[in-house]
Amino acid sequence: MGYSIYKINFDTQIYTILYDCIETIEEADLLAQLAMENKYYTDELIFISAGWNRGIKSDPELYNRALQLVEEYKSDRK
């Protein structure tokens, strides 16, 4: 799948790839948690990149599940 963990510094606008080619979302989450524990500046954001585009539109079951999740988890913030 190829998840990646990034760090972005809001003051400098510099982003850094901390970990790359992570095989599972569970491992990516654990590495992101570690990165949050170890970050030096409070103005840094740690995030997980979703990996490769799997083309879920060609799989109706996955696509419909994703649409359901949109309704469940969408943010009201703009």
PDB file of N, CA, C and O in Angstrom:
ATOM      1  N   MET A   1       0.823  -1.186   0.000  1.00  0.00           N
ATOM      2  CA  MET A   1       0.000   0.000   0.000  1.00  0.00           C
ATOM      3  C   MET A   1       0.868   1.250   0.000  1.00  0.00           C
ATOM      4  O   MET A   1       0.563   2.196  -0.726  1.00  0.00           O
ATOM      5  N   GLY A   2       1.909   1.288   0.767  1.00  0.00           N
ATOM      6  CA  GLY A   2       2.830   2.410   0.704  1.00  0.00           C
ATOM      7  C   GLY A   2       2.407   3.646   1.467  1.00  0.00           C
ATOM      8  O   GLY A   2       2.478   4.747   0.922  1.00  0.00           O
ATOM      9  N   TYR A   3       1.967   3.505   2.718  1.00  0.00           N
ATOM     10  CA  TYR A   3       1.659   4.680   3.540  1.00  0.00           C
ATOM     11  C   TYR A   3       2.943   5.413   3.874  1.00  0.00           C
ATOM     12  O   TYR A   3       4.015   4.811   3.919  1.00  0.00           O
ATOM     13  N   SER A   4       2.834   6.725   4.110  1.00  0.00           N
ATOM     14  CA  SER A   4       3.972   7.532   4.524  1.00  0.00           C
ATOM     15  C   SER A   4       3.573   8.400   5.712  1.00  0.00           C
ATOM     16  O   SER A   4       2.406   8.754   5.879  1.00  0.00           O
ATOM     17  N   ILE A   5       4.565   8.736   6.533  1.00  0.00           N
ATOM     18  CA  ILE A   5       4.362   9.651   7.649  1.00  0.00           C
ATOM     19  C   ILE A   5       5.136  10.925   7.330  1.00  0.00           C
ATOM     20  O   ILE A   5       6.335  10.890   7.054  1.00  0.00           O
ATOM     21  N   TYR A   6       4.423  12.057   7.374  1.00  0.00           N
ATOM     22  CA  TYR A   6       5.011  13.355   7.092  1.00  0.00           C
ATOM     23  C   TYR A   6       4.966  14.236   8.335  1.00  0.00           C
ATOM     24  O   TYR A   6       4.137  14.051   9.226  1.00  0.00           O
ATOM     25  N   LYS A   7       5.879  15.196   8.366  1.00  0.00           N
ATOM     26  CA  LYS A   7       5.874  16.245   9.375  1.00  0.00           C
ATOM     27  C   LYS A   7       5.900  17.568   8.622  1.00  0.00           C
ATOM     28  O   LYS A   7       6.723  17.752   7.725  1.00  0.00           O
ATOM     29  N   ILE A   8       5.011  18.488   8.975  1.00  0.00           N
ATOM     30  CA  ILE A   8       5.030  19.809   8.371  1.00  0.00           C
ATOM     31  C   ILE A   8       5.166  20.841   9.475  1.00  0.00           C
ATOM     32  O   ILE A   8       4.471  20.786  10.489  1.00  0.00           O
ATOM     33  N   ASN A   9       6.069  21.777   9.263  1.00  0.00           N
ATOM     34  CA  ASN A   9       6.302  22.862  10.205  1.00  0.00           C
ATOM     35  C   ASN A   9       5.580  24.094   9.667  1.00  0.00           C
ATOM     36  O   ASN A   9       5.875  24.557   8.565  1.00  0.00           O
ATOM     37  N   PHE A  10       4.644  24.620  10.435  1.00  0.00           N
ATOM     38  CA  PHE A  10       3.841  25.749   9.965  1.00  0.00           C
ATOM     39  C   PHE A  10       4.618  27.058   9.902  1.00  0.00           C
ATOM     40  O   PHE A  10       4.288  27.927   9.096  1.00  0.00           O
ATOM     41  N   ASP A  11       5.637  27.216  10.730  1.00  0.00           N
ATOM     42  CA  ASP A  11       6.434  28.445  10.688  1.00  0.00           C
ATOM     43  C   ASP A  11       7.302  28.514   9.444  1.00  0.00           C
ATOM     44  O   ASP A  11       7.370  29.549   8.781  1.00  0.00           O
ATOM     45  N   THR A  12       7.966  27.407   9.130  1.00  0.00           N
ATOM     46  CA  THR A  12       8.907  27.405   8.006  1.00  0.00           C
ATOM     47  C   THR A  12       8.289  26.917   6.699  1.00  0.00           C
ATOM     48  O   THR A  12       8.878  27.091   5.632  1.00  0.00           O
ATOM     49  N   GLN A  13       7.098  26.303   6.776  1.00  0.00           N
ATOM     50  CA  GLN A  13       6.436  25.701   5.614  1.00  0.00           C
ATOM     51  C   GLN A  13       7.262  24.571   5.001  1.00  0.00           C
ATOM     52  O   GLN A  13       7.130  24.276   3.813  1.00  0.00           O
ATOM     53  N   ILE A  14       8.104  23.948   5.802  1.00  0.00           N
ATOM     54  CA  ILE A  14       8.922  22.831   5.340  1.00  0.00           C
ATOM     55  C   ILE A  14       8.257  21.528   5.774  1.00  0.00           C
ATOM     56  O   ILE A  14       7.864  21.368   6.929  1.00  0.00           O
ATOM     57  N   TYR A  15       8.140  20.595   4.817  1.00  0.00           N
ATOM     58  CA  TYR A  15       7.636  19.279   5.188  1.00  0.00           C
ATOM     59  C   TYR A  15       8.745  18.248   5.018  1.00  0.00           C
ATOM     60  O   TYR A  15       9.612  18.366   4.152  1.00  0.00           O
ATOM     61  N   THR A  16       8.685  17.246   5.865  1.00  0.00           N
ATOM     62  CA  THR A  16       9.685  16.191   5.884  1.00  0.00           C
ATOM     63  C   THR A  16       8.985  14.841   5.889  1.00  0.00           C
ATOM     64  O   THR A  16       8.042  14.625   6.649  1.00  0.00           O
ATOM     65  N   ILE A  17       9.447  13.938   5.042  1.00  0.00           N
ATOM     66  CA  ILE A  17       8.955  12.562   5.082  1.00  0.00           C
ATOM     67  C   ILE A  17       9.751  11.841   6.162  1.00  0.00           C
ATOM     68  O   ILE A  17      10.969  11.690   6.062  1.00  0.00           O
ATOM     69  N   LEU A  18       9.038  11.399   7.200  1.00  0.00           N
ATOM     70  CA  LEU A  18       9.707  10.710   8.298  1.00  0.00           C
ATOM     71  C   LEU A  18       9.852   9.220   8.046  1.00  0.00           C
ATOM     72  O   LEU A  18      10.907   8.639   8.304  1.00  0.00           O
ATOM     73  N   TYR A  19       8.787   8.600   7.540  1.00  0.00           N
ATOM     74  CA  TYR A  19       8.772   7.152   7.276  1.00  0.00           C
ATOM     75  C   TYR A  19       8.037   6.932   5.967  1.00  0.00           C
ATOM     76  O   TYR A  19       7.079   7.641   5.661  1.00  0.00           O
ATOM     77  N   ASP A  20       8.481   5.957   5.199  1.00  0.00           N
ATOM     78  CA  ASP A  20       7.918   5.753   3.865  1.00  0.00           C
ATOM     79  C   ASP A  20       7.731   4.264   3.584  1.00  0.00           C
ATOM     80  O   ASP A  20       8.392   3.423   4.193  1.00  0.00           O
ATOM     81  N   CYS A  21       6.830   3.948   2.663  1.00  0.00           N
ATOM     82  CA  CYS A  21       6.572   2.574   2.213  1.00  0.00           C
ATOM     83  C   CYS A  21       6.116   1.664   3.352  1.00  0.00           C
ATOM     84  O   CYS A  21       6.543   0.512   3.437  1.00  0.00           O
ATOM     85  N   ILE A  22       5.254   2.177   4.222  1.00  0.00           N
ATOM     86  CA  ILE A  22       4.735   1.415   5.349  1.00  0.00           C
ATOM     87  C   ILE A  22       3.624   0.508   4.825  1.00  0.00           C
ATOM     88  O   ILE A  22       2.750   0.968   4.090  1.00  0.00           O
ATOM     89  N   GLU A  23       3.647  -0.744   5.185  1.00  0.00           N
ATOM     90  CA  GLU A  23       2.747  -1.724   4.574  1.00  0.00           C
ATOM     91  C   GLU A  23       1.308  -1.685   5.098  1.00  0.00           C
ATOM     92  O   GLU A  23       0.378  -1.906   4.323  1.00  0.00           O
ATOM     93  N   THR A  24       1.099  -1.412   6.380  1.00  0.00           N
ATOM     94  CA  THR A  24      -0.262  -1.462   6.918  1.00  0.00           C
ATOM     95  C   THR A  24      -0.607  -0.152   7.616  1.00  0.00           C
ATOM     96  O   THR A  24       0.273   0.577   8.073  1.00  0.00           O
ATOM     97  N   ILE A  25      -1.900   0.131   7.688  1.00  0.00           N
ATOM     98  CA  ILE A  25      -2.352   1.342   8.363  1.00  0.00           C
ATOM     99  C   ILE A  25      -2.074   1.259   9.855  1.00  0.00           C
ATOM    100  O   ILE A  25      -1.840   2.282  10.498  1.00  0.00           O
ATOM    101  N   GLU A  26      -2.095   0.065  10.410  1.00  0.00           N
ATOM    102  CA  GLU A  26      -1.785  -0.099  11.837  1.00  0.00           C
ATOM    103  C   GLU A  26      -0.334   0.303  12.133  1.00  0.00           C
ATOM    104  O   GLU A  26      -0.061   0.979  13.125  1.00  0.00           O
ATOM    105  N   GLU A  27       0.582  -0.115  11.271  1.00  0.00           N
ATOM    106  CA  GLU A  27       1.973   0.282  11.445  1.00  0.00           C
ATOM    107  C   GLU A  27       2.144   1.779  11.229  1.00  0.00           C
ATOM    108  O   GLU A  27       2.903   2.431  11.946  1.00  0.00           O
ATOM    109  N   ALA A  28       1.440   2.324  10.241  1.00  0.00           N
ATOM    110  CA  ALA A  28       1.507   3.766   9.982  1.00  0.00           C
ATOM    111  C   ALA A  28       0.995   4.558  11.177  1.00  0.00           C
ATOM    112  O   ALA A  28       1.588   5.567  11.558  1.00  0.00           O
ATOM    113  N   ASP A  29      -0.105   4.104  11.768  1.00  0.00           N
ATOM    114  CA  ASP A  29      -0.655   4.781  12.935  1.00  0.00           C
ATOM    115  C   ASP A  29       0.336   4.743  14.093  1.00  0.00           C
ATOM    116  O   ASP A  29       0.533   5.750  14.773  1.00  0.00           O
ATOM    117  N   LEU A  30       0.950   3.608  14.318  1.00  0.00           N
ATOM    118  CA  LEU A  30       1.907   3.479  15.411  1.00  0.00           C
ATOM    119  C   LEU A  30       3.114   4.399  15.198  1.00  0.00           C
ATOM    120  O   LEU A  30       3.574   5.048  16.138  1.00  0.00           O
ATOM    121  N   LEU A  31       3.618   4.455  13.981  1.00  0.00           N
ATOM    122  CA  LEU A  31       4.747   5.346  13.682  1.00  0.00           C
ATOM    123  C   LEU A  31       4.347   6.815  13.799  1.00  0.00           C
ATOM    124  O   LEU A  31       5.150   7.640  14.232  1.00  0.00           O
ATOM    125  N   ALA A  32       3.115   7.149  13.417  1.00  0.00           N
ATOM    126  CA  ALA A  32       2.632   8.527  13.568  1.00  0.00           C
ATOM    127  C   ALA A  32       2.522   8.891  15.046  1.00  0.00           C
ATOM    128  O   ALA A  32       2.858  10.007  15.440  1.00  0.00           O
ATOM    129  N   GLN A  33       2.057   7.958  15.856  1.00  0.00           N
ATOM    130  CA  GLN A  33       1.984   8.196  17.300  1.00  0.00           C
ATOM    131  C   GLN A  33       3.382   8.444  17.879  1.00  0.00           C
ATOM    132  O   GLN A  33       3.567   9.337  18.706  1.00  0.00           O
ATOM    133  N   LEU A  34       4.352   7.657  17.443  1.00  0.00           N
ATOM    134  CA  LEU A  34       5.728   7.845  17.895  1.00  0.00           C
ATOM    135  C   LEU A  34       6.251   9.213  17.464  1.00  0.00           C
ATOM    136  O   LEU A  34       6.898   9.906  18.248  1.00  0.00           O
ATOM    137  N   ALA A  35       5.974   9.597  16.233  1.00  0.00           N
ATOM    138  CA  ALA A  35       6.425  10.897  15.730  1.00  0.00           C
ATOM    139  C   ALA A  35       5.801  12.042  16.532  1.00  0.00           C
ATOM    140  O   ALA A  35       6.463  13.046  16.796  1.00  0.00           O
ATOM    141  N   MET A  36       4.530  11.895  16.919  1.00  0.00           N
ATOM    142  CA  MET A  36       3.885  12.930  17.732  1.00  0.00           C
ATOM    143  C   MET A  36       4.528  13.015  19.112  1.00  0.00           C
ATOM    144  O   MET A  36       4.683  14.107  19.660  1.00  0.00           O
ATOM    145  N   GLU A  37       4.896  11.889  19.665  1.00  0.00           N
ATOM    146  CA  GLU A  37       5.576  11.886  20.964  1.00  0.00           C
ATOM    147  C   GLU A  37       6.947  12.542  20.883  1.00  0.00           C
ATOM    148  O   GLU A  37       7.386  13.189  21.834  1.00  0.00           O
ATOM    149  N   ASN A  38       7.624  12.378  19.753  1.00  0.00           N
ATOM    150  CA  ASN A  38       9.002  12.836  19.611  1.00  0.00           C
ATOM    151  C   ASN A  38       9.158  14.187  18.928  1.00  0.00           C
ATOM    152  O   ASN A  38      10.281  14.671  18.788  1.00  0.00           O
ATOM    153  N   LYS A  39       8.059  14.813  18.499  1.00  0.00           N
ATOM    154  CA  LYS A  39       8.216  16.086  17.780  1.00  0.00           C
ATOM    155  C   LYS A  39       8.776  17.147  18.712  1.00  0.00           C
ATOM    156  O   LYS A  39       8.466  17.185  19.902  1.00  0.00           O
ATOM    157  N   TYR A  40       9.600  17.996  18.146  1.00  0.00           N
ATOM    158  CA  TYR A  40      10.320  18.992  18.927  1.00  0.00           C
ATOM    159  C   TYR A  40       9.539  20.292  19.072  1.00  0.00           C
ATOM    160  O   TYR A  40       9.503  20.883  20.152  1.00  0.00           O
ATOM    161  N   TYR A  41       8.922  20.730  17.997  1.00  0.00           N
ATOM    162  CA  TYR A  41       8.196  22.001  17.998  1.00  0.00           C
ATOM    163  C   TYR A  41       6.697  21.758  18.091  1.00  0.00           C
ATOM    164  O   TYR A  41       6.192  20.785  17.533  1.00  0.00           O
ATOM    165  N   THR A  42       5.984  22.632  18.790  1.00  0.00           N
ATOM    166  CA  THR A  42       4.533  22.473  18.918  1.00  0.00           C
ATOM    167  C   THR A  42       3.811  22.915  17.651  1.00  0.00           C
ATOM    168  O   THR A  42       2.635  22.598  17.474  1.00  0.00           O
ATOM    169  N   ASP A  43       4.488  23.638  16.771  1.00  0.00           N
ATOM    170  CA  ASP A  43       3.848  24.093  15.534  1.00  0.00           C
ATOM    171  C   ASP A  43       4.063  23.116  14.375  1.00  0.00           C
ATOM    172  O   ASP A  43       3.931  23.491  13.210  1.00  0.00           O
ATOM    173  N   GLU A  44       4.389  21.878  14.695  1.00  0.00           N
ATOM    174  CA  GLU A  44       4.541  20.838  13.688  1.00  0.00           C
ATOM    175  C   GLU A  44       3.313  19.931  13.683  1.00  0.00           C
ATOM    176  O   GLU A  44       2.744  19.625  14.731  1.00  0.00           O
ATOM    177  N   LEU A  45       2.924  19.515  12.510  1.00  0.00           N
ATOM    178  CA  LEU A  45       1.802  18.596  12.344  1.00  0.00           C
ATOM    179  C   LEU A  45       2.329  17.293  11.761  1.00  0.00           C
ATOM    180  O   LEU A  45       3.093  17.294  10.796  1.00  0.00           O
ATOM    181  N   ILE A  46       1.917  16.195  12.354  1.00  0.00           N
ATOM    182  CA  ILE A  46       2.277  14.866  11.856  1.00  0.00           C
ATOM    183  C   ILE A  46       1.050  14.295  11.152  1.00  0.00           C
ATOM    184  O   ILE A  46      -0.048  14.327  11.707  1.00  0.00           O
ATOM    185  N   PHE A  47       1.219  13.780   9.950  1.00  0.00           N
ATOM    186  CA  PHE A  47       0.074  13.177   9.276  1.00  0.00           C
ATOM    187  C   PHE A  47       0.482  11.961   8.459  1.00  0.00           C
ATOM    188  O   PHE A  47       1.647  11.784   8.102  1.00  0.00           O
ATOM    189  N   ILE A  48      -0.509  11.132   8.177  1.00  0.00           N
ATOM    190  CA  ILE A  48      -0.324   9.898   7.410  1.00  0.00           C
ATOM    191  C   ILE A  48      -0.850  10.134   6.000  1.00  0.00           C
ATOM    192  O   ILE A  48      -1.978  10.592   5.814  1.00  0.00           O
ATOM    193  N   SER A  49      -0.032   9.820   5.022  1.00  0.00           N
ATOM    194  CA  SER A  49      -0.457   9.864   3.627  1.00  0.00           C
ATOM    195  C   SER A  49      -1.148   8.550   3.288  1.00  0.00           C
ATOM    196  O   SER A  49      -0.728   7.487   3.746  1.00  0.00           O
ATOM    197  N   ALA A  50      -2.182   8.620   2.504  1.00  0.00           N
ATOM    198  CA  ALA A  50      -3.036   7.462   2.240  1.00  0.00           C
ATOM    199  C   ALA A  50      -2.427   6.381   1.359  1.00  0.00           C
ATOM    200  O   ALA A  50      -3.035   5.321   1.214  1.00  0.00           O
ATOM    201  N   GLY A  51      -1.300   6.587   0.784  1.00  0.00           N
ATOM    202  CA  GLY A  51      -0.706   5.558  -0.056  1.00  0.00           C
ATOM    203  C   GLY A  51      -1.201   5.648  -1.494  1.00  0.00           C
ATOM    204  O   GLY A  51      -1.638   6.707  -1.944  1.00  0.00           O
ATOM    205  N   TRP A  52      -1.130   4.543  -2.202  1.00  0.00           N
ATOM    206  CA  TRP A  52      -1.496   4.514  -3.621  1.00  0.00           C
ATOM    207  C   TRP A  52      -3.002   4.594  -3.809  1.00  0.00           C
ATOM    208  O   TRP A  52      -3.768   4.128  -2.965  1.00  0.00           O
ATOM    209  N   ASN A  53      -3.418   5.183  -4.911  1.00  0.00           N
ATOM    210  CA  ASN A  53      -4.828   5.234  -5.288  1.00  0.00           C
ATOM    211  C   ASN A  53      -5.239   3.849  -5.795  1.00  0.00           C
ATOM    212  O   ASN A  53      -4.716   3.370  -6.801  1.00  0.00           O
ATOM    213  N   ARG A  54      -6.168   3.219  -5.101  1.00  0.00           N
ATOM    214  CA  ARG A  54      -6.596   1.864  -5.464  1.00  0.00           C
ATOM    215  C   ARG A  54      -7.757   1.863  -6.438  1.00  0.00           C
ATOM    216  O   ARG A  54      -8.188   0.790  -6.860  1.00  0.00           O
ATOM    217  N   GLY A  55      -8.276   3.010  -6.809  1.00  0.00           N
ATOM    218  CA  GLY A  55      -9.368   3.071  -7.773  1.00  0.00           C
ATOM    219  C   GLY A  55     -10.647   2.426  -7.258  1.00  0.00           C
ATOM    220  O   GLY A  55     -11.182   1.522  -7.899  1.00  0.00           O
ATOM    221  N   ILE A  56     -11.148   2.879  -6.105  1.00  0.00           N
ATOM    222  CA  ILE A  56     -12.299   2.218  -5.483  1.00  0.00           C
ATOM    223  C   ILE A  56     -13.600   2.393  -6.261  1.00  0.00           C
ATOM    224  O   ILE A  56     -14.573   1.688  -5.992  1.00  0.00           O
ATOM    225  N   LYS A  57     -13.637   3.313  -7.216  1.00  0.00           N
ATOM    226  CA  LYS A  57     -14.870   3.468  -8.008  1.00  0.00           C
ATOM    227  C   LYS A  57     -15.194   2.203  -8.806  1.00  0.00           C
ATOM    228  O   LYS A  57     -16.355   1.961  -9.138  1.00  0.00           O
ATOM    229  N   SER A  58     -14.190   1.410  -9.108  1.00  0.00           N
ATOM    230  CA  SER A  58     -14.433   0.186  -9.871  1.00  0.00           C
ATOM    231  C   SER A  58     -14.937  -0.950  -8.982  1.00  0.00           C
ATOM    232  O   SER A  58     -15.284  -2.021  -9.481  1.00  0.00           O
ATOM    233  N   ASP A  59     -14.979  -0.723  -7.675  1.00  0.00           N
ATOM    234  CA  ASP A  59     -15.500  -1.717  -6.728  1.00  0.00           C
ATOM    235  C   ASP A  59     -16.687  -1.093  -6.006  1.00  0.00           C
ATOM    236  O   ASP A  59     -16.502  -0.366  -5.030  1.00  0.00           O
ATOM    237  N   PRO A  60     -17.918  -1.369  -6.476  1.00  0.00           N
ATOM    238  CA  PRO A  60     -19.101  -0.708  -5.911  1.00  0.00           C
ATOM    239  C   PRO A  60     -19.240  -0.856  -4.398  1.00  0.00           C
ATOM    240  O   PRO A  60     -19.696   0.071  -3.728  1.00  0.00           O
ATOM    241  N   GLU A  61     -18.856  -1.992  -3.859  1.00  0.00           N
ATOM    242  CA  GLU A  61     -18.990  -2.198  -2.421  1.00  0.00           C
ATOM    243  C   GLU A  61     -18.070  -1.252  -1.634  1.00  0.00           C
ATOM    244  O   GLU A  61     -18.502  -0.616  -0.672  1.00  0.00           O
ATOM    245  N   LEU A  62     -16.807  -1.165  -2.049  1.00  0.00           N
ATOM    246  CA  LEU A  62     -15.878  -0.257  -1.385  1.00  0.00           C
ATOM    247  C   LEU A  62     -16.286   1.197  -1.587  1.00  0.00           C
ATOM    248  O   LEU A  62     -16.228   1.996  -0.653  1.00  0.00           O
ATOM    249  N   TYR A  63     -16.695   1.538  -2.793  1.00  0.00           N
ATOM    250  CA  TYR A  63     -17.082   2.922  -3.098  1.00  0.00           C
ATOM    251  C   TYR A  63     -18.281   3.354  -2.258  1.00  0.00           C
ATOM    252  O   TYR A  63     -18.284   4.452  -1.701  1.00  0.00           O
ATOM    253  N   ASN A  64     -19.294   2.500  -2.166  1.00  0.00           N
ATOM    254  CA  ASN A  64     -20.473   2.828  -1.366  1.00  0.00           C
ATOM    255  C   ASN A  64     -20.134   2.916   0.117  1.00  0.00           C
ATOM    256  O   ASN A  64     -20.679   3.760   0.827  1.00  0.00           O
ATOM    257  N   ARG A  65     -19.244   2.060   0.586  1.00  0.00           N
ATOM    258  CA  ARG A  65     -18.823   2.123   1.986  1.00  0.00           C
ATOM    259  C   ARG A  65     -18.104   3.444   2.253  1.00  0.00           C
ATOM    260  O   ARG A  65     -18.308   4.061   3.298  1.00  0.00           O
ATOM    261  N   ALA A  66     -17.267   3.877   1.316  1.00  0.00           N
ATOM    262  CA  ALA A  66     -16.566   5.155   1.459  1.00  0.00           C
ATOM    263  C   ALA A  66     -17.562   6.311   1.528  1.00  0.00           C
ATOM    264  O   ALA A  66     -17.377   7.239   2.316  1.00  0.00           O
ATOM    265  N   LEU A  67     -18.610   6.265   0.713  1.00  0.00           N
ATOM    266  CA  LEU A  67     -19.633   7.314   0.744  1.00  0.00           C
ATOM    267  C   LEU A  67     -20.369   7.325   2.080  1.00  0.00           C
ATOM    268  O   LEU A  67     -20.710   8.394   2.587  1.00  0.00           O
ATOM    269  N   GLN A  68     -20.616   6.161   2.649  1.00  0.00           N
ATOM    270  CA  GLN A  68     -21.232   6.091   3.980  1.00  0.00           C
ATOM    271  C   GLN A  68     -20.315   6.704   5.039  1.00  0.00           C
ATOM    272  O   GLN A  68     -20.773   7.413   5.935  1.00  0.00           O
ATOM    273  N   LEU A  69     -19.030   6.425   4.924  1.00  0.00           N
ATOM    274  CA  LEU A  69     -18.069   6.964   5.889  1.00  0.00           C
ATOM    275  C   LEU A  69     -17.953   8.480   5.780  1.00  0.00           C
ATOM    276  O   LEU A  69     -17.715   9.158   6.779  1.00  0.00           O
ATOM    277  N   VAL A  70     -18.120   9.015   4.575  1.00  0.00           N
ATOM    278  CA  VAL A  70     -18.119  10.470   4.392  1.00  0.00           C
ATOM    279  C   VAL A  70     -19.196  11.102   5.252  1.00  0.00           C
ATOM    280  O   VAL A  70     -18.946  12.089   5.944  1.00  0.00           O
ATOM    281  N   GLU A  71     -20.391  10.538   5.211  1.00  0.00           N
ATOM    282  CA  GLU A  71     -21.491  11.080   6.005  1.00  0.00           C
ATOM    283  C   GLU A  71     -21.239  10.951   7.499  1.00  0.00           C
ATOM    284  O   GLU A  71     -21.640  11.816   8.278  1.00  0.00           O
ATOM    285  N   GLU A  72     -20.584   9.890   7.892  1.00  0.00           N
ATOM    286  CA  GLU A  72     -20.325   9.652   9.317  1.00  0.00           C
ATOM    287  C   GLU A  72     -19.218  10.557   9.872  1.00  0.00           C
ATOM    288  O   GLU A  72     -19.308  11.011  11.013  1.00  0.00           O
ATOM    289  N   TYR A  73     -18.188  10.817   9.084  1.00  0.00           N
ATOM    290  CA  TYR A  73     -17.005  11.482   9.616  1.00  0.00           C
ATOM    291  C   TYR A  73     -16.696  12.846   9.032  1.00  0.00           C
ATOM    292  O   TYR A  73     -15.681  13.439   9.399  1.00  0.00           O
ATOM    293  N   LYS A  74     -17.521  13.371   8.140  1.00  0.00           N
ATOM    294  CA  LYS A  74     -17.181  14.662   7.525  1.00  0.00           C
ATOM    295  C   LYS A  74     -17.140  15.760   8.585  1.00  0.00           C
ATOM    296  O   LYS A  74     -17.877  15.735   9.571  1.00  0.00           O
ATOM    297  N   SER A  75     -16.270  16.703   8.350  1.00  0.00           N
ATOM    298  CA  SER A  75     -16.084  17.820   9.277  1.00  0.00           C
ATOM    299  C   SER A  75     -16.974  18.986   8.872  1.00  0.00           C
ATOM    300  O   SER A  75     -17.195  19.228   7.685  1.00  0.00           O
ATOM    301  N   ASP A  76     -17.474  19.697   9.853  1.00  0.00           N
ATOM    302  CA  ASP A  76     -18.283  20.889   9.596  1.00  0.00           C
ATOM    303  C   ASP A  76     -17.409  22.132   9.457  1.00  0.00           C
ATOM    304  O   ASP A  76     -17.892  23.193   9.060  1.00  0.00           O
ATOM    305  N   ARG A  77     -16.128  22.002   9.781  1.00  0.00           N
ATOM    306  CA  ARG A  77     -15.216  23.140   9.689  1.00  0.00           C
ATOM    307  C   ARG A  77     -14.866  23.418   8.238  1.00  0.00           C
ATOM    308  O   ARG A  77     -14.677  22.499   7.441  1.00  0.00           O
ATOM    309  N   LYS A  78     -14.785  24.674   7.916  1.00  0.00           N
ATOM    310  CA  LYS A  78     -14.422  25.092   6.549  1.00  0.00           C
ATOM    311  C   LYS A  78     -13.113  25.809   6.552  1.00  0.00           C
ATOM    312  O   LYS A  78     -12.641  26.236   5.499  1.00  0.00           O
TER     313      LYS A  78
END
